[in-house]
């Protein structure tokens, strides 16, 4: 692992100060001990707004204030309710997808996830002294059992920020120092159109032809947090009109779609994906979306629906597009059924994009990281006649991948490299997201 650079080195590399300036500042710092950033500002060698983004990057924190190096929440917060509201507001204003409250041996750590990366932020002091009360407050908001501290609990609630109500998913998990709380913020305003998720023009046009069909199975694969749900909702948004009946089976329902019948799996009353799907067929749908294919029962139901005149969308966990085909067969689906039902497999990851405000040079908007926002990189396996014939022979993933590449499939790595060359993302970011087995 590369040694972490000192603030002075980073400022010199970026041209904020000269090497001579750094030498003078370090000498002054020895005479009057103070953080280097403060010393540079007092000597007039740099401005606070120049140092702050670099300090953010060095500390991997997003709440470094202009007092340089202090990461504190407003001292006026004196109630647990206000502390929670403050933290949720911070998360939403920073564009975070998740807020984590984690008890430690020495207090409480608060982190928010922005563009897939966790950043620590300052916690109101009252949170450390009254953390159990904060957890109870969260449970009350979600109608959870405040007396139960031994088992995980999940719920939902809403927070009002800036006159807008935000839906949140809550997970409470027991740990060695107390209960950890994870709050997922559902940003209903960030759903993207299918043309904005990152598909290259050729793949996009071919994918649209798949969506125009009235039958078939379309699968989206990738690890947790790779944007699969965004892609599925983008597909449904495009297809949703008064001439089609769309039904979804989800766990949980993340976003409400107007004109779509959405159902949630409830394992506590044995309402599984498979059971709901058997009932859905009697509801005369045109299009179905299954949140996830987790087992053979769900896979069989999805294939059966695709073969009986329905367009079916779902997700599955595999490393790439070719492995999805073999995964279905491993679940007990006969090769000829996979070949007949499957239309397309989309494998995807999310990479952070170069900040538009500073073109990667680091600024306040991107928190000194040079990257802001995310875009998908994709690998789309389209099932043509030759591919169907191969699938019926129960091929390996390598054999499927070889034929797909011969037919023009761009792999995840190749799509990522294209986006690096276009200046959309960086090679370092691509290397972080794409593992060696993805190439």
C-alpha positions, 0 to 999 in steps of 0.5 A: 500500500502506498504511503499516505502523502502529507498535506504539504506535499499534496499542496506543492504537487497541485501548485497551491504553494511552492516548495520554498513556501512549504519550507518557510511554513514548516520553519514557522510551524516549529516556532509556533506549533499549529496545524500546517494549514492554519500556518499557511493561511496566517502567513498568507501563502494560501487561502482556506478554500484552497486548502480545504479540498486537499485536506478533505482528500487526505483525511477522507472526510467531508466535513472538514470546516474552515477552521482547518482540521476540526470536524465537528457538528453544530454545538447547538444540538441538544436533543436526540431528535434534532441530532438525528434530523441534522445527520439525515439532512447532512446525508441528503444535502451531500447526496449520500445514499446511506447514513451509518451510526456505529457504536465503538469502544470510545463513542460513536462513529458516523459515516455517509456513503457518497458515490459508493465510498464511505466518509466519516463526518462529525457527530453531535456530542449528544449522540455519543452520550445518549446513543441508546436513546438515539437507537430507540428514537429510530425504532419508534419512527419505524414502529420497531420493538424498542425492547428487542436488542438481540436480533436485527430489525428492519423498517421504513420511515420518512424524514422531511428536509427542505419541505420535501419528504424522503423515504428511508429504509432502516436496518438495526443490527446488534454489535459488540458495542451496541446496536448499529443503525444503517439508514438508506435514503431513497432519492426519488428524484435521481431515477435516470432515463435508460439513455442516461445510465451509460450504455454506448450508442450501439448497445443502447439501440440493440437493447431498445429492440429487446424491450420492443419485444412482447416476451422474453427474459431480461436479466441484470447482474452485478454485485450489491450497489452496482446500480441493478435496481436503477437499470430495472426502473429505467426499463420500466419507466420507458415501457410504462404507458396505459396500454401495458399492465406492469406488475412488480414483485420486490424485496423491498419496494424501493421506489413507487412507480405511477401506474405500476402494481408493486408487491413486496415479499413478506417472508414472515407470512411465507409470501415468497417470490415464487408464491407471489409469481404464481398468483401474478399470472392470474392478474393478466400482466404484460410486463413483470419485474422480479426483484431478484432470482434467488433460487430455483423456484423463482428462476423456474417461475420467471422462465415459465412467464417469459415463455407464456407471452410475458416480458420479464425483468429480474436481477441475479448475482453473478460475476459477468453476463456469461456466468448468468446463463450457467447459473440458471442451469445450475439452479435446475433450469433445463438448457433448452428452456434457458435458450428459449426464454432468455433474451438478454443479460446485462452485467454492470458496475458503477464507476465515479465520474470526473467532476464537471466543475473542476475537470478532476483538479479537485474542488469543493463540489467534489470534496477534493476528490476530483470525482463526483457522480457515477455512471454505469459500465456494461457488458450486454450479452444478446441471445441470438440464434447461434447463442441459443444453439450453444446454450442447448449444449450446456456450455461453460461460461468461457465458451459463451463468453468467447462466442459473445465476443466474436459477435461484438460484445464489449466486456465490462473492462472494455467498456470501462476503458472506453469511458476512461479514454473519453475522459468520463472516469479515470484509470484509477477508478476503473482499477478500483471497481473492475477486479482482475477476473472481470477483465 
